[in-house]
Amino acid sequence: MKLKYIIEAKDAIVRLTEKRFTDYKKLREIVRLRKAAEAEFEFYCDQEKKAVETYGEKTDKGTPAFLPDGRLKLKDVQAKEAFEAEIKKLLDTEVGDFTIITIKESDFLSADDLPTPNDMLLLENVINFAD
């Protein structure tokens, strides 16, 4: 599985752990999924920070400089291309032992606990929603 799918799903996984489930074992699987996603997200943030330090311009205080629209200000065109390539490569990194879990509607305690359609879209690469 690619890192980008985990990064996209991280917040939805957190929201999923706030739901109520009928089975303790299913809840434990979801908690393990959340911990794994948070670890991968931390790895991504560390690597992204290194890329920002390498390719981004700095303010007088030594912090990253940003454009008026909030985007990172990069040193030059070559730095922009290198930064984008590095981030793309990072997001396309294969994550070895990330287990996809299966969740059924009956695993949720009530209909109020079902994920939203938007969350289901975000989770579709890390969770198998079964009938």
N, CA, C and O of each residue as an XYZ file, in Angstrom:
524
protein
N       0.828     -1.168      0.000
C       0.000      0.000      0.000
C       0.885      1.248      0.000
O       1.940      1.279      0.634
N       0.438      2.261     -0.715
C       1.214      3.491     -0.816
C       0.930      4.417      0.371
O      -0.180      4.470      0.901
N       1.966      5.134      0.759
C       1.873      6.048      1.887
C       0.777      7.085      1.675
O       0.115      7.477      2.637
N       0.571      7.532      0.452
C      -0.423      8.580      0.203
C      -1.831      8.152      0.617
O      -2.625      8.989      1.046
N      -2.148      6.873      0.496
C      -3.468      6.402      0.893
C      -3.648      6.478      2.408
O      -4.740      6.763      2.897
N      -2.590      6.225      3.130
C      -2.647      6.292      4.590
C      -2.769      7.748      5.034
O      -3.542      8.069      5.937
N      -1.999      8.624      4.389
C      -2.044     10.049      4.725
C      -3.448     10.595      4.467
O      -3.989     11.335      5.289
N      -4.039     10.229      3.320
C      -5.389     10.695      2.985
C      -6.420     10.214      3.996
O      -7.371     10.933      4.301
N      -6.240      9.007      4.517
C      -7.240      8.386      5.379
C      -7.053      8.677      6.862
O      -7.936      8.364      7.660
N      -5.932      9.263      7.251
C      -5.598      9.391      8.672
C      -6.711     10.030      9.505
O      -7.108      9.464     10.523
N      -7.216     11.177      9.104
C      -8.246     11.851      9.895
C      -9.537     11.035      9.954
O     -10.208     11.012     10.986
N      -9.884     10.376      8.870
C     -11.082      9.534      8.852
C     -10.908      8.318      9.765
O     -11.870      7.860     10.380
N      -9.687      7.798      9.851
C      -9.408      6.683     10.764
C      -9.593      7.149     12.210
O     -10.161      6.429     13.031
N      -9.114      8.347     12.512
C      -9.290      8.889     13.863
C     -10.777      8.999     14.180
O     -11.210      8.612     15.266
N     -11.559      9.523     13.243
C     -13.003      9.647     13.477
C     -13.645      8.267     13.650
O     -14.583      8.114     14.432
N     -13.152      7.284     12.936
C     -13.691      5.933     13.039
C     -13.454      5.350     14.432
O     -14.291      4.602     14.938
N     -12.335      5.681     15.049
C     -12.062      5.171     16.395
C     -12.972      5.810     17.443
O     -13.037      5.340     18.579
N     -13.660      6.860     17.072
C     -14.600      7.512     17.990
C     -15.987      6.884     17.926
O     -16.859      7.233     18.721
N     -16.202      5.962     16.989
C     -17.495      5.292     16.819
C     -17.630      4.160     17.829
O     -16.646      3.729     18.431
N     -18.847      3.690     18.005
C     -19.113      2.568     18.904
C     -19.290      1.293     18.075
O     -19.951      1.296     17.037
N     -18.690      0.213     18.556
C     -18.713     -1.062     17.832
C     -19.316     -2.155     18.697
O     -19.327     -2.065     19.924
N     -19.821     -3.193     18.028
C     -20.452     -4.306     18.728
C     -19.438     -5.331     19.212
O     -19.745     -6.143     20.085
N     -18.237     -5.300     18.655
C     -17.254     -6.334     18.935
C     -15.937     -5.701     19.377
O     -15.375     -4.852     18.684
N     -15.463     -6.126     20.533
C     -14.212     -5.606     21.059
C     -13.036     -5.909     20.127
O     -12.154     -5.067     19.958
N     -13.013     -7.097     19.524
C     -11.917     -7.473     18.631
C     -11.856     -6.550     17.416
O     -10.769     -6.189     16.962
N     -13.009     -6.171     16.892
C     -13.037     -5.243     15.752
C     -12.518     -3.878     16.184
O     -11.778     -3.223     15.450
N     -12.904     -3.465     17.353
C     -12.416     -2.186     17.879
C     -10.897     -2.203     18.020
O     -10.239     -1.218     17.684
N     -10.335     -3.294     18.507
C      -8.879     -3.420     18.646
C      -8.203     -3.335     17.276
O      -7.152     -2.707     17.147
N      -8.793     -3.956     16.256
C      -8.223     -3.871     14.906
C      -8.178     -2.421     14.440
O      -7.198     -1.983     13.837
N      -9.238     -1.688     14.721
C      -9.313     -0.291     14.295
C      -8.306      0.558     15.066
O      -7.692      1.461     14.498
N      -8.139      0.280     16.328
C      -7.148      1.010     17.133
C      -5.740      0.730     16.606
O      -4.923      1.646     16.513
N      -5.449     -0.526     16.262
C      -4.128     -0.846     15.688
C      -3.939     -0.133     14.354
O      -2.844      0.338     14.046
N      -5.002     -0.056     13.569
C      -4.943      0.661     12.290
C      -4.630      2.139     12.535
O      -3.816      2.731     11.827
N      -5.272      2.722     13.530
C      -5.028      4.132     13.847
C      -3.578      4.359     14.280
O      -2.937      5.310     13.833
N      -3.067      3.490     15.144
C      -1.682      3.633     15.601
C      -0.711      3.518     14.432
O       0.251      4.281     14.347
N      -0.954      2.573     13.535
C      -0.086      2.409     12.373
C      -0.168      3.635     11.466
O       0.852      4.102     10.958
N      -1.370      4.154     11.263
C      -1.545      5.347     10.424
C      -0.844      6.554     11.039
O      -0.218      7.338     10.326
N      -0.946      6.707     12.348
C      -0.286      7.828     13.012
C       1.231      7.720     12.915
O       1.914      8.732     12.763
N       1.762      6.510     13.000
C       3.211      6.316     12.864
C       3.667      6.663     11.445
O       4.697      7.312     11.262
N       2.909      6.235     10.458
C       3.260      6.547      9.069
C       3.132      8.043      8.803
O       3.944      8.615      8.076
N       2.124      8.677      9.385
C       1.942     10.119      9.222
C       3.117     10.876      9.841
O       3.600     11.852      9.267
N       3.572     10.431     10.997
C       4.728     11.051     11.647
C       5.975     10.918     10.769
O       6.744     11.868     10.624
N       6.166      9.740     10.190
C       7.277      9.533      9.265
C       7.175     10.506      8.088
O       8.162     11.138      7.711
N       5.978     10.622      7.512
C       5.779     11.538      6.388
C       6.118     12.978      6.793
O       6.812     13.681      6.058
N       5.638     13.409      7.938
C       5.891     14.783      8.401
C       7.382     15.051      8.586
O       7.876     16.120      8.228
N       8.092     14.082      9.143
C       9.538     14.230      9.331
C      10.252     14.381      7.987
O      11.129     15.233      7.836
N       9.879     13.563      7.031
C      10.515     13.607      5.716
C      10.148     14.886      4.965
O      10.986     15.474      4.281
N       8.900     15.309      5.096
C       8.457     16.543      4.447
C       9.207     17.739      5.043
O       9.602     18.653      4.320
N       9.395     17.724      6.347
C      10.127     18.806      7.024
C      11.558     18.893      6.491
O      12.072     19.988      6.265
N      12.194     17.745      6.291
C      13.551     17.730      5.741
C      13.568     18.330      4.331
O      14.489     19.069      3.982
N      12.559     18.013      3.526
C      12.484     18.564      2.168
C      12.266     20.072      2.209
O      12.841     20.804      1.404
N      11.445     20.536      3.134
C      11.208     21.978      3.288
C      12.508     22.675      3.668
O      12.829     23.734      3.129
N      13.249     22.087      4.587
C      14.521     22.680      5.002
C      15.535     22.706      3.857
O      16.341     23.631      3.757
N      15.491     21.700      3.007
C      16.438     21.614      1.894
C      16.092     22.575      0.773
O      16.979     23.249      0.248
N      14.825     22.656      0.393
C      14.433     23.389     -0.815
C      13.725     24.713     -0.563
O      13.580     25.515     -1.485
N      13.282     24.957      0.663
C      12.518     26.166      0.940
C      13.385     27.350      1.307
O      14.467     27.206      1.876
N      12.881     28.529      0.965
C      13.543     29.756      1.410
C      13.261     29.939      2.894
O      12.281     29.422      3.428
N      14.138     30.683      3.540
C      13.977     30.934      4.964
C      13.811     32.435      5.208
O      14.321     33.262      4.452
N      13.100     32.763      6.261
C      12.956     34.155      6.669
C      14.220     34.575      7.404
O      15.125     33.765      7.604
N      14.284     35.828      7.802
C      15.428     36.324      8.579
C      15.579     35.576      9.901
O      16.676     35.489     10.452
N      14.477     35.041     10.401
C      14.498     34.307     11.666
C      14.848     32.832     11.474
O      14.931     32.081     12.445
N      15.051     32.420     10.231
C      15.425     31.035      9.959
C      14.260     30.078      9.819
O      14.455     28.866      9.724
N      13.050     30.614      9.804
C      11.875     29.763      9.622
C      11.501     29.727      8.145
O      11.900     30.615      7.392
N      10.742     28.717      7.713
C      10.348     28.652      6.302
C       9.546     29.885      5.890
O       8.714     30.389      6.643
N       9.819     30.351      4.681
C       9.107     31.513      4.140
C       7.898     31.024      3.336
O       7.947     29.988      2.673
N       6.820     31.795      3.415
C       5.599     31.436      2.707
C       5.169     32.568      1.795
O       5.405     33.741      2.084
N       4.538     32.206      0.697
C       3.972     33.174     -0.230
C       2.686     33.732      0.372
O       2.147     33.147      1.311
N       2.178     34.862     -0.153
C       0.952     35.446      0.408
C      -0.246     34.487      0.404
O      -1.136     34.605      1.247
N      -0.270     33.544     -0.536
C      -1.392     32.602     -0.590
C      -1.199     31.393      0.331
O      -2.017     30.473      0.331
N      -0.114     31.396      1.117
C       0.098     30.337      2.089
C       0.977     29.188      1.636
O       1.306     28.308      2.431
N       1.363     29.184      0.366
C       2.241     28.113     -0.124
C       3.679     28.374      0.291
O       4.085     29.515      0.510
N       4.434     27.296      0.393
C       5.844     27.386      0.735
C       6.597     28.108     -0.373
O       6.375     27.850     -1.556
N       7.490     29.014      0.017
C       8.310     29.726     -0.955
C       9.600     28.929     -1.140
O      10.373     28.749     -0.199
N       9.818     28.460     -2.353
C      10.994     27.646     -2.654
C      12.101     28.517     -3.229
O      11.848     29.613     -3.731
N      13.334     28.016     -3.149
C      14.516     28.804     -3.516
C      14.518     29.243     -4.973
O      14.805     30.403     -5.271
N      14.202     28.327     -5.881
C      14.196     28.637     -7.311
C      13.407     27.549     -8.047
O      12.830     26.662     -7.418
N      13.386     27.619     -9.364
C      12.629     26.664    -10.173
C      13.167     25.243     -9.992
O      12.388     24.295     -9.892
N      14.474     25.092     -9.951
C      15.063     23.764     -9.759
C      14.686     23.195     -8.386
O      14.413     22.002     -8.253
N      14.676     24.058     -7.375
C      14.286     23.620     -6.030
C      12.822     23.205     -6.009
O      12.447     22.242     -5.340
N      11.993     23.948     -6.756
C      10.567     23.610     -6.830
C      10.389     22.227     -7.451
O       9.643     21.396     -6.933
N      11.076     21.989     -8.559
C      10.969     20.696     -9.232
C      11.499     19.565     -8.354
O      10.896     18.493     -8.292
N      12.608     19.795     -7.685
C      13.190     18.772     -6.818
C      12.281     18.505     -5.616
O      12.090     17.354     -5.222
N      11.725     19.560     -5.040
C      10.823     19.419     -3.900
C       9.599     18.605     -4.302
O       9.228     17.655     -3.612
N       8.977     18.969     -5.405
C       7.782     18.255     -5.872
C       8.090     16.791     -6.171
O       7.296     15.910     -5.843
N       9.242     16.529     -6.793
C       9.633     15.152     -7.097
C       9.862     14.351     -5.814
O       9.461     13.191     -5.720
N      10.503     14.972     -4.837
C      10.779     14.279     -3.575
C       9.486     13.954     -2.828
O       9.334     12.857     -2.290
N       8.557     14.908     -2.796
C       7.279     14.676     -2.117
C       6.469     13.609     -2.852
O       5.849     12.758     -2.214
N       6.467     13.645     -4.174
C       5.748     12.623     -4.952
C       6.337     11.240     -4.676
O       5.602     10.276     -4.464
N       7.651     11.154     -4.679
C       8.316      9.875     -4.401
C       7.985      9.400     -2.987
O       7.750      8.212     -2.767
N       7.968     10.318     -2.045
C       7.634      9.982     -0.665
C       6.204      9.448     -0.571
O       5.967      8.421      0.065
N       5.262     10.130     -1.193
C       3.867      9.697     -1.146
C       3.660      8.352     -1.845
O       2.761      7.594     -1.479
N       4.480      8.058     -2.839
C       4.367      6.792     -3.562
C       5.140      5.657     -2.892
O       5.192      4.545     -3.419
N       5.739      5.933     -1.734
C       6.471      4.911     -1.000
C       5.525      3.780     -0.602
O       4.420      4.022     -0.115
N       5.970      2.554     -0.815
C       5.192      1.387     -0.402
C       5.388      1.155      1.087
O       6.515      1.096      1.578
N       4.279      1.024      1.793
C       4.306      0.749      3.224
C       4.120     -0.754      3.380
O       3.094     -1.306      2.985
N       5.113     -1.405      3.955
C       5.148     -2.859      4.009
C       4.068     -3.525      4.825
O       3.213     -4.202      4.255
N       4.067     -3.364      6.131
C       3.146     -4.127      6.953
C       1.992     -3.280      7.463
O       1.836     -3.075      8.667
N       1.199     -2.799      6.541
C      -0.008     -2.049      6.874
C      -1.184     -2.931      6.487
O      -1.419     -3.178      5.304
N      -1.918     -3.403      7.479
C      -2.967     -4.378      7.255
C      -4.300     -3.703      6.966
O      -4.761     -2.859      7.735
N      -4.910     -4.080      5.855
C      -6.254     -3.617      5.524
C      -7.232     -4.448      6.345
O      -7.131     -5.674      6.383
N      -8.176     -3.783      7.000
C      -9.154     -4.514      7.797
C     -10.508     -4.486      7.104
O     -10.765     -3.643      6.244
N     -11.361     -5.415      7.489
C     -12.714     -5.499      6.936
C     -13.704     -5.087      8.012
O     -13.621     -5.529      9.158
N     -14.641     -4.232      7.623
C     -15.693     -3.783      8.526
C     -17.029     -4.000      7.833
O     -17.192     -3.707      6.649
N     -17.983     -4.524      8.603
C     -19.350     -4.725      8.113
C     -20.285     -3.769      8.851
O     -19.957     -3.265      9.925
N     -21.432     -3.533      8.267
C     -22.424     -2.669      8.902
C     -22.791     -3.196     10.288
O     -23.024     -2.417     11.213
N     -22.842     -4.505     10.425
C     -23.215     -5.113     11.710
C     -22.140     -4.916     12.784
O     -22.403     -5.170     13.960
N     -20.945     -4.474     12.410
C     -19.898     -4.198     13.391
C     -20.164     -2.916     14.180
O     -19.607     -2.721     15.260
N     -21.006     -2.052     13.642
C     -21.319     -0.785     14.304
C     -22.496     -0.985     15.257
O     -23.430     -1.726     14.950
N     -22.449     -0.331     16.398
C     -23.475     -0.485     17.413
C     -24.836      0.024     16.925
O     -25.873     -0.583     17.193
N     -24.810      1.145     16.209
C     -26.068      1.694     15.686
C     -25.800      2.410     14.370
O     -24.651      2.632     13.987
N     -26.885      2.767     13.686
C     -26.759      3.483     12.416
C     -26.094      4.841     12.612
O     -25.472      5.367     11.689
N     -26.221      5.407     13.804
C     -25.587      6.698     14.099
C     -24.060      6.604     14.082
O     -23.372      7.612     13.924
N     -23.539      5.390     14.246
C     -22.092      5.196     14.298
C     -21.465      4.920     12.934
O     -20.242      4.853     12.814
N     -22.295      4.761     11.910
C     -21.754      4.491     10.575
C     -20.922      5.669     10.092
O     -21.241      6.817     10.400
N     -19.851      5.399      9.334
C     -19.053      6.512      8.792
C     -19.846      7.280      7.738
O     -20.751      6.741      7.101
N     -19.488      8.529      7.573
C     -20.134      9.345      6.551
C     -19.678      8.866      5.168
O     -18.646      8.203      5.064
N     -20.419      9.185      4.116
C     -19.966      8.819      2.766
C     -18.581      9.390      2.444
O     -17.769      8.727      1.799
N     -18.317     10.609      2.892
C     -17.003     11.215      2.652
C     -15.894     10.416      3.342
O     -14.843     10.169      2.751
N     -16.129     10.017      4.583
C     -15.138      9.214      5.290
C     -14.949      7.855      4.619
O     -13.832      7.343      4.555
N     -16.033      7.274      4.124
C     -15.911      5.986      3.433
C     -15.026      6.112      2.201
O     -14.241      5.213      1.900
N     -15.151      7.221      1.491
C     -14.288      7.453      0.324
C     -12.827      7.569      0.739
O     -11.944      7.025      0.076
N     -12.572      8.272      1.828
C     -11.200      8.436      2.313
C     -10.617      7.120      2.821
O      -9.410      6.897      2.737
N     -11.471      6.261      3.342
C     -11.024      5.005      3.952
C     -10.961      3.830      2.979
O     -10.441      2.772      3.334
N     -11.473      3.991      1.771
C     -11.620      2.847      0.867
C     -10.322      2.131      0.518
O     -10.358      0.975      0.097
N      -9.182      2.787      0.681
C      -7.901      2.129      0.395
C      -7.297      1.426      1.602
O      -6.343      0.661      1.460
N      -7.845      1.679      2.795
C      -7.275      1.075      4.004
C      -8.282      0.180      4.733
O      -7.913     -0.570      5.636
N      -9.551      0.264      4.338
C     -10.594     -0.559      4.958
C     -11.450     -1.177      3.859
O     -11.852     -0.511      2.904
N     -11.709     -2.436      4.020
C     -12.621     -3.144      3.127
C     -14.008     -3.092      3.762
O     -14.234     -3.705      4.805
N     -14.928     -2.371      3.147
C     -16.298     -2.300      3.648
C     -17.090     -3.437      3.022
O     -17.352     -3.440      1.819
N     -17.469     -4.405      3.858
C     -18.182     -5.581      3.377
C     -19.668     -5.440      3.668
O     -20.083     -4.690      4.552
N     -20.452     -6.178      2.905
C     -21.915     -6.181      3.109
C     -22.298     -7.087      4.249
O     -23.481     -7.216      4.565
